């Protein structure tokens, strides 16, 4: 079980490690489909196993599993809840460009550089959401149509750049942008965030694939597991509604704060 596999594109992981990564990918897909934050599970699992021997292999392979799982979540959401494609697609395109740029900096970024800033931002997001129980329960538009599309595109570009750097909490930041600033309900925000997440993952892959950092065999297996979790998570979110998504959102934010806080303490 612990003997490294010599299968092409698997980074010499053992069978036990592969099974562990499959479970992590399925759970990550379910969490990510509801409100984002699946990277909190899938990325640390890959970094722990260290396929290929370098962190960039883990980050790049994670994007393969994530883009397929997130696309499956979008398909599930689109069948059962309306997605404003006219606003979501410009945001996704801007995020795609931002993620491509962010991925180019991923290898040069010293570990932990963004942790402090992100930790403070997540605490602020969590406290703000917790103190406003009505936030995101119902639609509350705050901009004209043109301004809304512009705000979403700008926010998508910035968060996309952060996602390209493999920063944790991308999904949570997207959902909060759409709920706290734009005025979406949590369910609609989560569905829109999935569209943008597909673009950010593709943008990062635009850099990682030519760089030869994607382990295709491992990525394909994890993608199947991620899709399974994503479809189940999206269905659960649609069935339970915005109040449920809000609770999961706060849980994910707290988990991200604890994770990043722990990294800051232990270095």
C-alpha positions in Angstrom: 0.0 0.0 0.0 2.9 2.4 0.7 5.0 1.4 -2.2 5.3 4.3 -4.8 3.3 3.6 -7.9 5.2 3.8 -11.2 2.1 4.7 -13.2 2.7 7.6 -15.7 1.4 10.9 -14.5 0.9 10.0 -10.9 4.0 11.5 -9.4 5.1 8.3 -7.7 2.4 8.4 -5.0 1.6 5.2 -3.1 -1.7 3.4 -3.3 -2.6 4.5 0.3 -1.8 8.1 -0.6 -3.9 7.9 -3.7 -6.9 6.6 -1.7 -6.4 9.4 0.8 -6.3 12.0 -2.0 -9.5 10.5 -3.5 -11.4 11.0 -0.3 -10.0 14.5 0.2 -11.0 15.4 -3.4 -14.6 14.1 -3.0 -15.0 16.1 0.3 -13.4 19.2 -1.2 -15.8 19.0 -4.2 -18.8 18.9 -1.9 -17.7 21.8 0.2 -16.6 23.9 -2.7 -19.8 23.4 -4.6 -21.8 24.8 -1.7 -19.8 27.9 -0.9 -16.2 27.5 -2.0 -13.3 26.6 0.3 -12.6 23.2 -1.2 -9.0 24.1 -1.6 -8.8 24.1 2.2 -9.1 20.4 2.0 -7.7 19.4 -1.4 -4.5 21.5 -1.5 -3.2 20.6 1.9 -3.8 16.9 1.2 -1.8 17.2 -2.1 1.0 19.1 -0.4 1.1 16.5 2.4 1.5 13.7 -0.1 3.8 15.8 -2.3 3.3 14.1 -5.7 6.2 14.9 -8.1 8.3 16.1 -5.2 7.6 19.9 -5.7 4.8 22.0 -4.4 4.0 23.4 -7.9 3.0 19.9 -9.0 0.5 19.7 -6.2 -0.9 23.2 -7.0 -1.1 22.5 -10.7 -2.7 19.0 -10.3 -5.2 20.5 -7.9 -6.4 22.9 -10.7 -7.2 19.9 -13.0 -9.5 18.3 -10.3 -11.0 21.7 -9.3 -11.9 22.9 -12.8 -13.7 19.7 -13.7 -15.5 19.5 -10.3 -16.5 23.2 -10.4 -17.8 22.8 -14.0 -20.0 19.9 -12.8 -21.3 22.1 -10.0 -22.1 24.9 -12.4 -24.1 22.5 -14.6 -26.0 21.3 -11.5 -26.8 24.9 -10.4 -27.8 26.0 -13.9 -30.4 23.3 -14.0 -32.1 24.3 -10.8 -31.4 28.0 -10.1 -31.1 31.0 -12.5 -27.6 32.3 -13.3 -27.2 35.8 -14.7 -24.9 34.9 -17.5 -24.7 38.4 -18.9 -23.0 39.5 -15.6 -21.3 36.2 -14.7 -19.4 35.8 -18.0 -17.6 39.2 -18.0 -16.7 38.6 -14.4 -15.4 35.1 -15.3 -13.3 36.5 -18.2 -11.7 39.1 -16.0 -11.0 36.5 -13.4 -9.5 34.3 -16.1 -7.0 37.0 -17.0 -6.2 37.7 -13.3 -5.6 34.0 -12.6 -3.2 33.6 -15.5 -1.1 36.5 -14.2 -1.3 35.2 -10.6 -0.1 31.7 -11.6 3.0 33.2 -13.2 4.0 34.5 -9.8 3.1 31.4 -7.9 6.6 29.8 -8.1 8.4 33.0 -7.1 6.1 33.8 -4.1 7.7 33.0 -0.7 5.5 30.7 1.4 3.3 32.7 3.8 3.7 36.1 2.2 -0.1 36.6 1.8 -1.1 34.7 4.9 -1.3 37.8 7.2 -3.3 39.9 4.8 -5.7 37.1 3.9 -6.1 36.2 7.6 -7.2 39.7 8.5 -9.5 39.9 5.5 -11.2 36.6 6.4 -11.7 37.6 10.0 -13.3 40.9 8.7 -15.5 39.0 6.3 -16.6 36.4 8.9 -17.4 39.0 11.6 -19.3 41.2 9.1 -21.4 38.3 7.9 -22.1 37.0 11.4 -23.2 40.4 12.6 -25.7 40.8 9.8 -28.1 37.7 9.9 -30.2 39.1 7.1 -27.2 39.5 4.7 -27.6 37.4 1.6 -30.9 35.8 2.7 -32.7 37.8 -0.1 -31.7 39.8 -3.1 -30.7 43.4 -2.4 -29.1 45.0 -5.5 -26.9 48.0 -4.7 -25.8 49.2 -8.2 -27.2 50.0 -11.6 -26.9 47.3 -14.2 -23.8 48.8 -15.8 -22.1 49.5 -12.5 -22.9 46.0 -11.2 -21.2 44.4 -14.2 -18.2 46.6 -13.8 -17.8 45.9 -10.0 -18.2 42.2 -10.6 -15.5 42.3 -13.4 -13.0 44.3 -11.3 -13.6 42.1 -8.2 -13.2 39.0 -10.4 -9.9 40.1 -11.8 -8.5 40.8 -8.3 -9.7 37.6 -6.8 -8.7 35.7 -9.9 -5.1 37.0 -9.5 -5.1 35.8 -5.9 -6.5 32.4 -6.9 -3.7 32.1 -9.5 -1.2 32.5 -6.6 -3.0 29.4 -5.1 -4.3 31.5 -2.2 -6.9 29.8 0.1 -10.4 31.1 0.4 -11.0 32.2 -3.2 -14.5 30.8 -3.2 -15.3 32.5 0.1 -14.0 35.9 -1.2 -16.1 35.6 -4.4 -19.2 34.8 -2.5 -18.7 37.6 -0.1 -18.0 40.1 -2.9 -21.3 39.1 -4.6 -23.3 39.1 -1.3 -21.8 41.9 0.7 -21.0 44.3 -2.1 -23.2 43.5 -5.1 -26.3 42.4 -3.1 -26.9 38.8 -4.3 -28.6 36.2 -2.1 -26.2 33.5 -0.9 -27.6 30.8 -3.2 -27.3 32.9 -6.4 -23.9 34.2 -5.3 -22.6 30.6 -4.8 -23.8 29.6 -8.3 -22.2 32.7 -9.9 -19.0 32.1 -8.0 -18.7 28.6 -9.4 -18.8 30.1 -13.0 -16.0 32.4 -12.0 -14.0 29.6 -10.3 -14.1 27.6 -13.5 -12.4 30.6 -15.3 -9.8 31.1 -12.5 -8.8 27.5 -12.6 -8.5 27.5 -16.4 -6.5 30.7 -16.2 -4.0 29.1 -13.8 -3.8 26.0 -16.0 -2.9 28.2 -18.9 0.4 28.8 -17.1 0.9 25.4 -15.4 0.3 23.1 -18.5 3.1 24.6 -20.7 5.3 24.6 -17.6 4.9 20.9 -17.4 3.7 20.9 -13.8 0.4 18.9 -14.2 0.3 15.3 -13.2 -2.4 14.2 -15.7 -3.0 10.7 -14.4 -3.4 11.8 -10.8 -5.4 14.8 -11.9 -7.9 12.7 -13.8 -8.6 10.4 -10.9 -9.0 13.2 -8.5 -11.3 15.0 -11.0 -13.7 12.1 -11.0 -13.8 12.1 -7.2 -14.2 15.9 -7.1 -17.1 15.8 -9.6 -18.9 13.3 -7.4 -18.7 15.5 -4.4 -19.4 18.7 -6.4 -22.7 17.4 -7.8 -23.9 16.2 -4.4 -22.9 19.5 -2.8 -24.6 21.7 -5.4 -27.8 19.6 -5.1 -27.8 20.0 -1.3 -27.2 23.8 -1.6 -30.1 24.2 -4.1 -32.4 22.1 -1.9 -31.6 23.8 1.4 -31.4 27.4 0.1 -29.5 30.6 1.0 -29.8 30.2 4.8 -28.0 26.9 4.6 -25.3 28.3 2.3 -24.8 31.2 4.7 -24.1 28.7 7.6 -21.7 26.7 5.5 -20.0 30.0 4.4 -19.4 31.0 8.0 -18.1 27.5 8.9 -15.6 27.6 5.9 -14.4 31.1 6.9 -13.8 30.0 10.5 -11.9 26.9 9.2 -9.8 29.1 6.9 -9.0 31.5 9.7 -8.0 28.6 12.0 -5.9 27.1 9.3 -4.1 30.3 8.3 -3.7 31.3 12.0 -2.1 28.0 12.7 0.4 28.4 9.8 1.3 31.9 11.1 2.0 30.6 14.6 4.1 27.6 13.6 5.7 29.3 10.6 
